[in-house]
Amino acid sequence: MGELGPYLAVFIIQLIYSGMTLLSKAVFNGGMKTYVFVFYRQLIGAIIMVPLALIFERKQAVPVTFSFMTIFKIFMLSLLGLTLTLNVHGVALSYTSAMLSGAIVNCLPASTFFFAVLLRVEKVNIRTKSGISKIGSVLLCMAGVAILAFYKGPQLRIARHLPSGYHHNYQQHEDSESYDKKWILGSLLLFLTTITWSLWIVLQAQLLKTYPSKLRFMSIQSLSSAIQSFVIAIAFERDIEQWKLGWNMRLLAVVYCGTLVTAVAYYLQALVIEKKGPVFPATWTPMSFIIATIGSVLLLGEPLCLGSVFGGILLVLSLYSVLWAKSKEGITQNSLPIIQDHKECANQVKTEVPCIKPPQ
């Protein structure tokens, strides 16, 4: 993966995630149960990932640290970051909207940065411009999300086309108390999934250091999540009719999420995390919000308010603020060597020998 590889990868990831949000919301509006949907998408992802791992990594040696404890860690990581997060996110999405889902997930850079600093994966120096920029980006992100959550403003009139049978009439729920309660609960659940997702990203970065076989790593996670999701789905949904797919939007959404999200996006994310760290892919989530907002207005008929525009602008500013900080850190690390022994460096300066960065 070259210098532009991680940027292209995260761009593709955000496109895939946006499509996932829109298709998921469409089938939930059409009556599909969230638990069944998550099981099917994880099952398809496992069916794709496991053979790929066996084919492309069959000659790759098993890591020395590979053991039952490693399998258990991957299983629990899958439970946290995939199974529970996806199931809770599905319930929250059915209670709210694709636009709000795309907005709340923009807390991901802030929460990921928090866990990365807490677990000493990422460092921040408030005395540098890049450190101040990182903190400022978190504040901008929080301000943008606050505007999206608490300020709607006037609706902007935009012509839109609604697919028959898979859109939701938001106007009829404006005075519904039960709808308001579901909206608040859904918002809280969306925030919870953002927290668990960010923790999953950071823990995944830690585990990939001892288990570098990314295809095998993701295939174990996908298979574990498929098993876990089946247990949850069969516990909450016993109606056989809900398990039928047919040649319709449900099948399209399941195949899309199982192939492009579980198989392609998660693998690309593992590559990006290994190359650029856990915070870098999280900083691109505002792009997903913009794409999801456009799609939700044009395809799902969700109203676009002035508050969404203001909040989106702040989120985009937070994105470029973090990217600028990361680029400045990269320039600093490449131009200024790490010196562990000041006396040795001083001696090198006296003898006009350049300081050499020690091996890491």
N, C-alpha and C positions, 0 to 999 in steps of 0.2 A: 504494500500500500504506500504510494508516493505521498508527496506533500499535499496534493489536492485530493487524494483519496479519502481521507476522513471527512472533508467538507462535502464531497459528493455523496458519501455514504449517509451522513446525517440528513442531508437534503432528501434523499430517497426514503429514509426512515420516516421523516415527518410527513411526506406524501402518503405513505402507506398507513400511518397512524390516523391521518385525517380521513382517509377512505374507510378505515375500520370504524371510526366514531359515527360517520354518517350512515353506513350500512347497518351497523348495530342498532342505532336509534330507529331506523326505518323498520326493521323486523320486529323490534320491541313494540313499536306503534301498531304493527300488524298482528300482535297477539302472541308472539313466540316467547316462551319462558326463558329467563336469563340463564338459569342453571343448565338447562338442556343445551342452549346455544354455546356456552363456555365449554361443556364437555365435548361437543362435536368439533369445535375448532381446535381444541387441544389434541383430540384423537387424530385428526387429519395432520396436524403438525408433527405428531409423533410418528405417524406412518411415513411421512416424508423424511424426517430428520434421521431416524434410526438407520434406514438403508444407506443414506448418504454418508453417515459416519462409518459404517462397515465397509463401504466401497473406497472412500478417499483416505481413511485413516487406518486401514487394516494392517499396513506395514509399519505404522508408527508405534514405537515402543510405549508401553504403559508407564506412566510416571512412577518414579520410585515411591512417592508419597501416596500412591493410589492404594486404598484400603477400604474396609467396611466403614470406617469413620468418615472417609471422603465421600462415599456414596450417601451416607446419612446426612452429611452437611449439604450435599447437592439436593437431596430429597427435601430437607427442611427449607432450603433456600427457594426451591420451587413452590413449596406450600405458601411461603410468605409472599414472594414477588409475583407469582403467576396465578396459582389457584385462588387464594383468598382475595388478592387484588382484583383479578378479573371478575370474580363472582360479585364482590361488593360493588365494583365499578358498573357492572351490568344492572344491578338493582338501582343504583344511584342515577344512571343514565335513563332508565325507564321512568323515574320520578321527575326528572328535570328536562334538559334539552341538550342537543349536541353542541350548541354555542356555549352554554355554561360549562359543559365538560371540557371543551377546548380552552376555556378561560381559567378554570380552577387548576388545570394541570400546569399552568404557568408558575405555580408555586414550586414546581419541581427544581428549577435551578437553585432557589433559596434553600430548600430542605436538603437537597443533595450536597450543596456546599457546606451546610451545617454539619451533616453527618461525616462528610469527607474530612473536615477540620477536626471534628470530635475523635475520629478514628485515625487521625494523623496521616491520611492519604493525601490531603491537600493542605498547603500552608498559605497563610495570608500575613502580610506585613503592612500594618496601617501607616507606616512611615513612608511608604512608596506610593507613587501615582497609581500603579496597578492594583495595590491593595485597597486604596481609597475607591478606585473605580469598581472593584468587586463588591465592596460594601454598598456603594451607591447603586449598583445594579440590583442588589437585593431589595433596597428601599424602593426603587422604581417599580420593581416587579410587584411588591406588596401593595404599593399605591394603585397600580393598575388593576390588580385583582379586587381591591377594595371598591374602586369605582364601578367595576363590572357587577359586583355583588350588591351594592347599596344605592347606586344611582343609575336609573334607566333613562330618564330624559324623554324627549319626544321621539316618536317613531319616525323613521325615515321611509318615505314611500319608494319602494323598489318593485318593479315588475318581476314576477316570479312564476315559475311553472311547477306545479305540484304533481308528483306521480300518484295516480289513483290507488287508493287503498293503503298507502303507506305514509300518509302525512297526518298531522295531528292538528286539531282545531284548538289553538291556544285561546282564542277570544272567549270561548264558552266557559273557560275555567277562571276567568279573571276575578269573579266574586265568590269562588268556591273556597270555603275554609279548609276542607280536606285537601284540596289541591295545594293551598299555601303551605300546609303542614308537610305534605310530601316534598314540596320544593325545598323547604328548609332542611328536612332530613336528608334529602338527596344531595344538597350542597355540602352538608357535614360529611356524608359518606364519600363524596368526591375528594374532599380535602384529606380524609383518612387514607384513601387509596394513593393519593400523591405522596403521603408520608411513607407508606409501606413500599411504594415503587422506588422512591429515592434511596431508601435503606437497602433495597434489593440491588440497586445499581452499585452502591458502594461495597456491599458485602461480596458481590459478584467479582468486582475488581480485585478484592483481596484473595478470593479463592482461585482466580485464574492465574495467580502467581505460582501456586503449587500444582495446578492442573491445567497446563497450557493447551491441551487438545480441545480446541474450541468446538468442533463439530460433535465430538463425543460428549463433551460437557453439556452442550445444548440439547443433544438427543436424550441424555439421561434426565435433564430437567423437563423436557416435553413429555416423555413417557411417564415420569412421576406425576406431572400435573394432570395428564389424561386419567390416570388411575384415581387420583384425589378428586378430580372433578366429577367422575362417574359416581363415586360414593356420595358426594354432595347432591348431585342431580337426582339420583334414585331415592335419596332420603326426602327431598322436597317435592318431587314431581312423580306421581304414580300413574297419571293419565297417559295411556298409550298413544292417544291422538297427538299429544304434544311432542312426541318423539319422532313423528313422521315429518319428512322434509318435502319431497316432491320437487318437480321442476319449477321452482319459483324463486322469489327473492330470498327466502330462507336458505335455500341451497347455495345461492350465489354468495350470500354473506358468510356462511360457514366455510365454504371453500376459499374465499378471499382471505378471511382471517387465519385459517389453518395453514395456508400456503405462504402468503405474502407477509403476514404478521409473525406467526409463530416460527415459521421456517426461515424466511428471508430477513425480516427486520431484526429479529432477536440475534441472528448470527452476525449481521452487519454491526449491530450494537456491541456485541462481544469484541469484534475486531477493533472498533473505534475506542472502546474502553481500554483495551490493551495498549493501543497506540497513543492515545491522547489523555487517558485518565477518565474517571467517572463523571466529572463536572462538565466536560466539554459537550457530550451529547445532550445533557439536560438543558444547556443554554440555548438550544435550538427549538425548544418547545413553543415559543411565540409564533413561529412560522406555521406550526400545526393549527394554532388557534385562528390565524388569519384564513387559512384554507378551509377549516371547518366552518367558520362564520359565513364565508361566501357560499359554501355548499349547503349549509342549513337554511339560508335565506332562499336560495334559488331552487333547491330540491325538496326541502322539508317544510317550507312555509313558516319558519320561525321568524318573528318580528325582529328587525334590526333597529336598535335605539341609539341615540346620540351617545349615551354612556358607554356603549360597546366600542364606539369609534375612539373616544378619549382613552379608554382603558387599553385598547389595542395599540395606540400610539406609544403609551408608556411602556408597554411590554416589549415593543420593538426597540425602544431606546435602551431598555435593560439588556436585551440580547446583544446589541452592538457594544454596549459598555463592557460586558463580560468578555466578549471576543477581543476587544481592544486590549483589555488587561492581560488576557492569555497571550496575545501576540507580543506585548511588551515584555512579559516574563520570559518568553522564548528567546527574544533578542538579547535580554540580559544574561540568560544562562549560556548562550552561545558565545557572547563576547567577554564575559567575566568568568574566569576559571574559579573553581571551588578550591580554597586553600585551607588545609587542615592544620598545618604547622606554620605559624607566623614567623618563627625564627628561621626556619628553612627557606621560606619565601624571601625573607630579608637577605639571606646569604646569596640566594639566586639573583636578586636584584643587584647586589654589589658586584657579582661576577658577570653581570649583563647577560645572564642566561634566563630566558623567559620561564615563568612559572607554568608548570604543566598540570593539567587537571588530573587528579588521582583516579585510578580505576574504581568503579562503583560496583 
